[in-house]
Amino acid sequence: MSATLQDPATLTASEAAEAIAAGRLSAEALVRACLDRIVARDAAVQAWAFLDPDLALAQARAADRSARRGPLHGVPVGLKDIIDTYDMPTQCNSPIWAGRRPYADSACAAAIRAAGGVILGKTVTTEFANRHPGPTRHPMDPERTPGGSSSGSAAAVADHQVPLAIGTQTSGSMIRPAAFCGIWGYKPSFGEISRVGVFQQSGSLDTLGFCARSLEDVQRLRAVMLRLPYQPVSAAPTAPRIALCRTPQWNQASAAAQSALEDAARRLAAAGARVTELELPPALFGDWLSVHRRIANFESARNFGHERHRHRDMLSKDLGEGRIRDGEATPLEAYVAAQRSAEAMRAWAEDALSGLDAVLTLPAAGEAPKGLSETGNATFNSLWTMLYTPCLTLPFGSGPGGMPLGVQLVSQRHEDERLFATAGWVANTLRE
């Protein structure tokens, strides 16, 4: 066994899947390595809301006994604790749902099982995937947030506790924690991946996404979710067309984040990329933050019907007196106007991004901030969530505290494969 395989927990999902397929590694050995890592580290990181080692090992042994079933055969995956599984609780980090046992798998959990994957456990979420934090801490610094709401998913993957994890994004809940934790994060084109069996707060905005340690892993999991043959997209053979977009919130970014993004743009241009600048028309995008908020809060106030009517005293102030209260006070006319504004912005983006391979922008305002009472600024994510575009963040640079920074790539809606090809070229270039 190679030196790398002596520590299976450090393998990417693709490396592990290939080793299992070749007979160099068993699913049980891989799951045991992840469980050992969790025992050693999770008291500090606190990434898991539910973990049953016996159940995880039983799934792994079943995978070892069966013929190869798909691209994730024998590979463990973590699921954000708003995603249903028939054999584990889904508790949403809320006392309202404590101990809740779903009767069926979500569509994404079923897809993982069909591909031979092992559902290792449920990762910590903020309360109902909103703002109120869970216990998870940054793997590199326990005094810092790992981001949210997919806190446990990002932290567990970054800390080598599981090679892949699924989260969700309504504002910045996938891309931001992935950037904070120094891993790959992916939010697909809106509507591409089924949300059946996932707690819904905003039907117009919620999107499943992935935390991973390589671009190949992102593509592998996407193929599983879409029930497609796994055919990884190679890095673009020629220099891509990239537009640098600072967005109107540029002054909210730290100096280190601004410098990293501009340095990335310079390096890509020096390598041959055709780098231009993309400016958002103020007349159309001047109020985009309020548009996103009105849509998200109006829909959340209605989707939380059970919780707000029967258990309002068990909701955090962040949720009950924040998002839900605001949504209750939003008139239908304002919601409809916000939806129309969002559609107009999407139409503009569809046209503006059609001549580009990707937009280069920030995935977060800076490195993970100190403190655990909040999960960081989602401003640099919410726009692209509302525009329904596919997004990837990849590690690049570090902040003044020595914590990871990243860059975000965005492509036209339903051009996820183009995004992967561009991201491969960008990652190869920035590593040089």
HUWO-V647762 format. One record per pair of residues at least 24 apart in sequence whose ideal C-beta (glycine too) atoms are under 7 Angstrom apart, sorted by sequence separation. I is the first residue (numbers start at 1). J is the second residue. D is the distance in Angstrom with one decimal. If there is no record, write none. Layout:
# HUWO-V647762
i=I j=J d=D
i=I j=J d=D
This chain:
# HUWO-V647762
i=9 j=33 d=4.1
i=85 j=109 d=4.9
i=125 j=149 d=5.4
i=149 j=173 d=4.1
i=150 j=174 d=5.5
i=154 j=178 d=5.3
i=158 j=182 d=6.0
i=185 j=209 d=6.7
i=186 j=210 d=4.7
i=300 j=324 d=6.2
i=389 j=413 d=5.4
i=8 j=33 d=4.1
i=9 j=34 d=5.2
i=31 j=56 d=5.3
i=83 j=108 d=6.4
i=84 j=109 d=6.8
i=125 j=150 d=6.8
i=126 j=151 d=6.4
i=148 j=173 d=6.2
i=158 j=183 d=5.0
i=388 j=413 d=4.9
i=390 j=415 d=6.8
i=7 j=33 d=6.8
i=31 j=57 d=5.9
i=83 j=109 d=6.4
i=125 j=151 d=6.7
i=151 j=177 d=6.0
i=154 j=180 d=6.9
i=155 j=181 d=6.0
i=157 j=183 d=5.4
i=185 j=211 d=5.8
i=242 j=268 d=6.0
i=297 j=323 d=5.0
i=301 j=327 d=2.9
i=384 j=410 d=5.2
i=390 j=416 d=4.4
i=124 j=151 d=5.4
i=125 j=152 d=6.8
i=150 j=177 d=5.3
i=154 j=181 d=4.4
i=300 j=327 d=5.3
i=301 j=328 d=4.8
i=392 j=419 d=6.0
i=9 j=37 d=4.5
i=124 j=152 d=3.3
i=183 j=211 d=5.9
i=184 j=212 d=4.6
i=28 j=57 d=6.3
i=31 j=60 d=4.1
i=123 j=152 d=3.1
i=147 j=176 d=4.6
i=148 j=177 d=6.2
i=154 j=183 d=6.6
i=183 j=212 d=6.6
i=184 j=213 d=6.6
i=297 j=326 d=4.5
i=298 j=327 d=4.8
i=390 j=419 d=5.0
i=394 j=423 d=6.5
i=79 j=109 d=6.3
i=123 j=153 d=4.5
i=147 j=177 d=3.0
i=168 j=198 d=6.6
i=183 j=213 d=5.7
i=184 j=214 d=6.4
i=297 j=327 d=3.6
i=363 j=393 d=3.9
i=50 j=81 d=6.8
i=93 j=124 d=6.5
i=146 j=177 d=5.5
i=170 j=201 d=6.0
i=184 j=215 d=6.1
i=242 j=273 d=5.1
i=244 j=275 d=6.1
i=392 j=423 d=5.0
i=28 j=60 d=4.4
i=49 j=81 d=4.2
i=55 j=87 d=6.5
i=90 j=122 d=7.0
i=93 j=125 d=5.1
i=170 j=202 d=5.2
i=186 j=218 d=4.6
i=193 j=225 d=4.8
i=239 j=271 d=6.5
i=242 j=274 d=7.0
i=248 j=280 d=6.5
i=298 j=330 d=4.7
i=367 j=399 d=3.0
i=27 j=60 d=4.0
i=28 j=61 d=5.5
i=88 j=121 d=6.9
i=92 j=125 d=6.5
i=93 j=126 d=6.3
i=94 j=127 d=5.4
i=123 j=156 d=5.5
i=147 j=180 d=4.2
i=178 j=211 d=5.5
i=239 j=272 d=3.5
i=240 j=273 d=5.6
i=241 j=274 d=4.8
i=242 j=275 d=5.2
i=243 j=276 d=5.0
i=244 j=277 d=5.2
i=245 j=278 d=4.2
i=247 j=280 d=6.6
i=297 j=330 d=6.1
i=366 j=399 d=5.7
i=394 j=427 d=5.6
i=85 j=119 d=6.0
i=88 j=122 d=5.9
i=93 j=127 d=4.9
i=94 j=128 d=5.9
i=146 j=180 d=5.8
i=184 j=218 d=5.8
i=188 j=222 d=6.7
i=239 j=273 d=4.6
i=243 j=277 d=6.3
i=244 j=278 d=6.9
i=367 j=401 d=5.7
i=396 j=430 d=5.6
i=77 j=112 d=5.4
i=92 j=127 d=7.0
i=146 j=181 d=5.5
i=170 j=205 d=4.8
i=174 j=209 d=3.6
i=239 j=274 d=6.8
i=243 j=278 d=3.8
i=368 j=403 d=5.3
i=27 j=63 d=4.2
i=28 j=64 d=5.7
i=92 j=128 d=4.9
i=170 j=206 d=5.2
i=294 j=330 d=5.6
i=367 j=403 d=3.8
i=27 j=64 d=5.0
i=248 j=285 d=6.8
i=298 j=335 d=4.2
i=367 j=404 d=6.7
i=26 j=64 d=5.1
i=50 j=88 d=5.4
i=168 j=206 d=6.0
i=169 j=207 d=5.2
i=349 j=387 d=4.7
i=367 j=405 d=5.9
i=50 j=89 d=5.6
i=129 j=168 d=5.7
i=168 j=207 d=6.6
i=72 j=112 d=6.3
i=77 j=117 d=5.2
i=79 j=119 d=6.1
i=168 j=208 d=5.6
i=169 j=209 d=5.2
i=294 j=334 d=5.7
i=295 j=335 d=6.8
i=349 j=389 d=6.6
i=77 j=118 d=6.9
i=81 j=122 d=4.0
i=93 j=134 d=4.8
i=129 j=170 d=6.8
i=168 j=209 d=6.6
i=294 j=335 d=5.9
i=346 j=387 d=5.5
i=34 j=76 d=5.5
i=49 j=91 d=6.3
i=73 j=115 d=6.9
i=74 j=116 d=6.2
i=75 j=117 d=5.4
i=76 j=118 d=4.4
i=77 j=119 d=6.0
i=78 j=120 d=5.4
i=81 j=123 d=6.3
i=120 j=162 d=5.3
i=123 j=165 d=5.6
i=138 j=180 d=6.8
i=139 j=181 d=6.6
i=166 j=208 d=6.1
i=167 j=209 d=5.5
i=345 j=387 d=6.2
i=346 j=388 d=6.0
i=72 j=115 d=4.4
i=73 j=116 d=3.2
i=75 j=118 d=6.7
i=77 j=120 d=6.4
i=78 j=121 d=6.2
i=79 j=122 d=5.6
i=80 j=123 d=5.4
i=81 j=124 d=6.4
i=82 j=125 d=5.5
i=138 j=181 d=6.9
i=295 j=338 d=5.1
i=363 j=406 d=4.8
i=30 j=74 d=6.5
i=49 j=93 d=6.7
i=70 j=114 d=6.5
i=71 j=115 d=5.8
i=72 j=116 d=5.8
i=74 j=118 d=6.7
i=76 j=120 d=4.0
i=79 j=123 d=6.7
i=81 j=125 d=4.9
i=129 j=173 d=6.3
i=166 j=210 d=6.0
i=167 j=211 d=6.1
i=294 j=338 d=3.9
i=295 j=339 d=6.3
i=342 j=386 d=5.5
i=363 j=407 d=6.7
i=31 j=76 d=5.4
i=69 j=114 d=6.9
i=70 j=115 d=3.0
i=72 j=117 d=3.7
i=78 j=123 d=4.5
i=80 j=125 d=5.2
i=363 j=408 d=3.8
i=30 j=76 d=6.7
i=69 j=115 d=6.1
i=70 j=116 d=5.0
i=82 j=128 d=6.9
i=164 j=210 d=6.7
i=165 j=211 d=4.5
i=362 j=408 d=6.2
i=21 j=68 d=6.0
i=27 j=74 d=3.0
i=69 j=116 d=3.5
i=82 j=129 d=5.2
i=291 j=338 d=4.6
i=295 j=342 d=6.4
i=360 j=407 d=6.2
i=361 j=408 d=5.1
i=68 j=116 d=6.5
i=164 j=212 d=5.6
i=360 j=409 d=6.3
i=361 j=410 d=6.3
i=163 j=213 d=6.4
i=291 j=341 d=4.7
i=359 j=409 d=7.0
i=291 j=342 d=5.6
i=358 j=409 d=4.4
i=359 j=410 d=4.2
i=21 j=73 d=6.9
i=358 j=410 d=6.3
i=20 j=73 d=6.2
i=63 j=116 d=5.5
i=164 j=217 d=5.9
i=358 j=411 d=5.1
i=17 j=71 d=6.3
i=20 j=74 d=4.3
i=157 j=211 d=4.4
i=163 j=217 d=6.8
i=357 j=411 d=6.9
i=17 j=72 d=6.2
i=63 j=118 d=6.4
i=157 j=212 d=6.5
i=17 j=73 d=6.5
i=157 j=213 d=6.2
i=154 j=211 d=5.0
i=164 j=221 d=5.8
i=288 j=345 d=6.5
i=17 j=75 d=5.2
i=60 j=118 d=5.3
i=108 j=166 d=6.0
i=153 j=211 d=4.7
i=353 j=411 d=6.6
i=354 j=412 d=5.8
i=16 j=75 d=5.3
i=59 j=118 d=4.3
i=353 j=412 d=4.0
i=59 j=119 d=6.8
i=284 j=344 d=6.3
i=285 j=345 d=6.3
i=150 j=211 d=6.8
i=284 j=345 d=6.0
i=357 j=418 d=6.0
i=358 j=419 d=6.1
i=13 j=75 d=5.1
i=56 j=118 d=6.2
i=350 j=412 d=6.5
i=350 j=413 d=6.6
i=56 j=120 d=5.2
i=284 j=348 d=5.9
i=358 j=422 d=4.3
i=56 j=121 d=6.8
i=357 j=422 d=4.4
i=52 j=121 d=6.9
i=51 j=121 d=3.9
i=80 j=150 d=5.5
i=129 j=199 d=6.8
i=50 j=121 d=5.3
i=128 j=199 d=6.5
i=50 j=122 d=4.1
i=129 j=201 d=6.4
i=48 j=121 d=5.4
i=49 j=122 d=4.6
i=80 j=153 d=5.3
i=128 j=201 d=6.5
i=48 j=122 d=7.0
i=49 j=123 d=6.5
i=278 j=352 d=6.7
i=48 j=123 d=6.2
i=49 j=124 d=4.8
i=78 j=153 d=5.8
i=47 j=123 d=5.7
i=48 j=124 d=6.6
i=47 j=124 d=5.9
i=46 j=124 d=6.7
i=78 j=156 d=5.2
i=278 j=359 d=5.8
i=83 j=166 d=6.5
i=78 j=162 d=4.5
i=77 j=162 d=6.7
i=108 j=193 d=6.8
i=34 j=120 d=6.4
i=76 j=162 d=5.3
i=80 j=166 d=6.0
i=82 j=168 d=6.6
i=108 j=194 d=6.7
i=31 j=118 d=5.9
i=76 j=163 d=6.8
i=77 j=164 d=4.7
i=78 j=165 d=3.7
i=79 j=166 d=5.3
i=80 j=167 d=4.6
i=107 j=194 d=3.8
i=75 j=163 d=6.4
i=77 j=165 d=6.5
i=80 j=168 d=6.1
i=109 j=197 d=7.0
i=31 j=120 d=7.0
i=46 j=135 d=4.3
i=47 j=136 d=5.4
i=75 j=164 d=6.9
i=77 j=166 d=6.7
i=107 j=196 d=4.2
i=46 j=136 d=5.1
i=106 j=196 d=6.2
i=107 j=197 d=5.8
i=205 j=295 d=6.4
i=292 j=382 d=4.9
i=27 j=118 d=6.4
i=45 j=136 d=6.6
i=46 j=137 d=6.1
i=106 j=197 d=2.7
i=204 j=295 d=5.4
i=205 j=296 d=5.7
i=45 j=137 d=5.8
i=105 j=197 d=6.5
i=106 j=198 d=5.6
i=44 j=137 d=6.7
i=104 j=197 d=6.8
i=202 j=295 d=6.6
i=289 j=382 d=6.9
i=45 j=139 d=5.3
i=202 j=296 d=4.6
i=292 j=386 d=4.8
i=204 j=299 d=6.2
i=265 j=360 d=5.9
i=288 j=383 d=5.8
i=203 j=299 d=5.9
i=264 j=360 d=6.6
i=202 j=299 d=4.3
i=44 j=142 d=5.6
i=201 j=299 d=7.0
i=202 j=300 d=5.8
i=288 j=386 d=6.9
i=201 j=300 d=4.5
i=261 j=360 d=7.0
i=108 j=208 d=6.1
i=261 j=362 d=5.6
i=201 j=303 d=5.4
i=49 j=152 d=6.6
i=200 j=303 d=5.3
i=48 j=152 d=6.3
i=47 j=152 d=4.1
i=257 j=362 d=5.7
i=92 j=199 d=5.8
i=47 j=155 d=4.4
i=48 j=156 d=7.0
i=257 j=365 d=6.2
i=47 j=156 d=4.0
i=115 j=224 d=4.4
i=253 j=362 d=5.7
i=257 j=366 d=4.5
i=45 j=155 d=5.3
i=256 j=366 d=6.1
i=254 j=365 d=6.2
i=256 j=367 d=6.9
i=47 j=159 d=6.9
i=112 j=224 d=6.4
i=253 j=365 d=5.0
i=254 j=366 d=3.3
i=84 j=197 d=4.0
i=111 j=224 d=5.4
i=243 j=356 d=5.3
i=252 j=365 d=5.4
i=253 j=366 d=6.4
i=45 j=159 d=5.4
i=47 j=161 d=6.1
i=83 j=197 d=6.7
i=111 j=225 d=5.4
i=241 j=355 d=6.8
i=242 j=356 d=6.8
i=245 j=359 d=4.9
i=247 j=361 d=6.5
i=83 j=198 d=5.2
i=241 j=356 d=5.1
i=242 j=357 d=6.4
i=245 j=360 d=7.0
i=82 j=198 d=6.0
i=111 j=227 d=6.5
i=241 j=357 d=4.9
i=242 j=358 d=5.5
i=243 j=359 d=5.1
i=244 j=360 d=5.1
i=245 j=361 d=4.6
i=82 j=199 d=4.0
i=108 j=225 d=6.0
i=240 j=357 d=3.7
i=243 j=360 d=6.9
i=41 j=159 d=5.7
i=240 j=358 d=6.4
i=242 j=360 d=5.2
i=42 j=161 d=6.7
i=41 j=161 d=6.5
i=236 j=357 d=6.9
i=37 j=160 d=5.6
i=38 j=161 d=5.0
i=37 j=161 d=5.1
i=171 j=296 d=7.0
i=252 j=377 d=6.4
i=170 j=296 d=6.0
i=34 j=161 d=5.9
i=252 j=379 d=5.8
i=34 j=162 d=5.5
i=249 j=379 d=4.8
i=249 j=380 d=6.7
i=264 j=396 d=5.8
i=247 j=380 d=6.7
i=247 j=383 d=6.4
i=260 j=396 d=6.0
i=260 j=397 d=3.8
i=256 j=399 d=4.5
i=264 j=407 d=5.0
i=256 j=400 d=5.7
i=254 j=399 d=6.8
i=260 j=405 d=4.8
i=261 j=407 d=6.0
i=16 j=163 d=5.9
i=72 j=220 d=6.8
i=257 j=405 d=5.9
i=71 j=220 d=5.0
i=256 j=405 d=6.5
i=10 j=160 d=5.4
i=13 j=163 d=4.0
i=9 j=160 d=4.7
i=12 j=163 d=5.9
i=13 j=164 d=4.6
i=11 j=163 d=6.4
i=71 j=223 d=5.9
i=72 j=224 d=5.5
i=71 j=224 d=5.8
i=70 j=224 d=6.3
i=268 j=426 d=6.4
i=271 j=429 d=4.6
i=71 j=230 d=4.1
i=268 j=429 d=5.9
i=267 j=429 d=6.5
i=267 j=430 d=6.2
i=264 j=430 d=6.2
i=207 j=385 d=6.8
i=205 j=385 d=5.8
i=205 j=386 d=6.6
i=240 j=422 d=4.7
i=132 j=316 d=4.0
i=179 j=363 d=3.8
i=180 j=364 d=6.3
i=233 j=417 d=5.1
i=179 j=364 d=4.5
i=236 j=421 d=4.3
i=240 j=425 d=5.8
i=132 j=318 d=4.2
i=235 j=421 d=6.3
i=236 j=422 d=5.6
i=131 j=318 d=4.6
i=132 j=319 d=6.0
i=176 j=363 d=6.4
i=233 j=420 d=4.2
i=234 j=421 d=6.8
i=130 j=318 d=6.5
i=175 j=363 d=4.9
i=176 j=364 d=4.8
i=180 j=368 d=3.8
i=233 j=421 d=5.0
i=236 j=424 d=6.6
i=127 j=316 d=5.4
i=130 j=319 d=5.0
i=235 j=424 d=2.9
i=236 j=425 d=4.2
i=234 j=424 d=6.6
i=235 j=425 d=4.7
i=128 j=319 d=6.4
i=131 j=322 d=7.0
i=127 j=319 d=5.9
i=130 j=323 d=6.1
i=235 j=428 d=5.7
i=180 j=376 d=6.6
i=187 j=385 d=6.9
i=190 j=388 d=3.6
i=13 j=212 d=6.7
i=189 j=388 d=6.3
i=14 j=214 d=6.3
i=176 j=376 d=5.7
i=189 j=389 d=6.9
i=12 j=213 d=4.9
i=189 j=390 d=4.7
i=219 j=420 d=5.8
i=12 j=214 d=4.5
i=14 j=216 d=4.5
i=176 j=378 d=5.9
i=188 j=390 d=5.3
i=14 j=217 d=5.4
i=187 j=390 d=6.7
i=13 j=217 d=4.2
i=187 j=391 d=4.4
i=12 j=217 d=5.3
i=176 j=381 d=5.5
i=215 j=420 d=6.6
i=14 j=220 d=5.7
i=172 j=378 d=3.1
i=175 j=381 d=4.9
i=186 j=392 d=5.3
i=13 j=220 d=6.2
i=171 j=378 d=4.2
i=184 j=392 d=6.8
i=185 j=393 d=4.5
i=215 j=423 d=5.7
i=172 j=381 d=2.9
i=184 j=393 d=6.9
i=215 j=424 d=6.0
i=171 j=381 d=6.0
i=172 j=382 d=6.0
i=184 j=394 d=5.7
i=96 j=307 d=5.6
i=171 j=382 d=4.4
i=169 j=381 d=7.0
i=183 j=395 d=6.9
i=215 j=427 d=6.4
i=182 j=395 d=4.7
i=171 j=385 d=6.1
i=179 j=393 d=4.7
i=96 j=311 d=4.6
i=170 j=385 d=6.7
i=178 j=393 d=5.2
i=169 j=385 d=5.7
i=175 j=391 d=5.6
i=96 j=314 d=5.0
i=175 j=393 d=4.9
i=95 j=314 d=5.2
i=147 j=368 d=6.5
i=146 j=368 d=6.7
i=182 j=404 d=3.1
i=145 j=368 d=5.7
i=181 j=404 d=6.7
i=144 j=368 d=4.4
i=145 j=369 d=6.4
i=151 j=375 d=6.7
i=180 j=404 d=6.8
i=189 j=413 d=4.9
i=144 j=369 d=6.5
i=189 j=414 d=5.0
i=144 j=370 d=5.3
i=145 j=371 d=6.7
i=149 j=375 d=6.9
i=143 j=370 d=5.4
i=145 j=372 d=5.8
i=148 j=375 d=3.2
i=179 j=406 d=3.8
i=189 j=416 d=5.7
i=147 j=375 d=5.3
i=188 j=416 d=5.8
i=145 j=374 d=6.7
i=147 j=376 d=5.2
i=138 j=368 d=5.3
i=145 j=375 d=5.1
i=145 j=376 d=5.9
i=175 j=408 d=6.1
i=137 j=372 d=6.7
i=133 j=372 d=6.1
i=133 j=373 d=6.7
i=133 j=374 d=6.9
i=133 j=375 d=5.6
i=131 j=375 d=6.8
i=126 j=375 d=6.4
i=144 j=403 d=6.8
i=141 j=403 d=6.7
i=140 j=403 d=6.3
